[in-house]
Every structure is written in C-alpha cells, then in structure tokens.
Amino acid sequence: MKLEGEPSLEQIDDYDNNESPQKRRTVRLVVLGLIIMGIAYAFIEYSYSTPSDYVGTPENPGIDTSKR
C-alpha cells in the first residue's frame, strides 16, 4: 500500500549506494569523532579511577603496604 506523495525507494537520494560524497564524509567524521571520544573517555576513566593501595580504616589499620 503506497500512500499519496510517498517516495519510492528509487526516488530516495541515499538508496543503493547513491550517497553524496559530502554525506559520506560527514558520516565518516562523526564515526571517527565518536571513536576518538571513546578512547579519550576510556583513558581518563582508567587514569583517574585507580583504587588506593591502603587496606583498612583508621580504627582497624589493616595491612601496611608501604615498603621499608
């Protein structure tokens, strides 16, 4: 069932690998930007989320991890 005024697939600009070079470049830049943002986020998350080596509380000192 085709609605009135609805384009067929052949009338759509992007159908069957007929994208414009500008549109392809834009999609590639968006994907590349998201990958770079993901790498930056992973690096920051890894760098600043290292747990402390201290085991225990002030009341129960726990294990001393300092080297003498």
PEWO-V682319 format. One record per helix or strand of 2 or more residues. SS is the DSSP state (@ for helix, = for strand). FROM is the first residue (numbers start at 0). TO is the last residue. Records with the same first field share a line. If there is no record, write none. Layout:
SS->FROM-TO ; FROM-TO
This chain:
@->8-10 ; 20-47
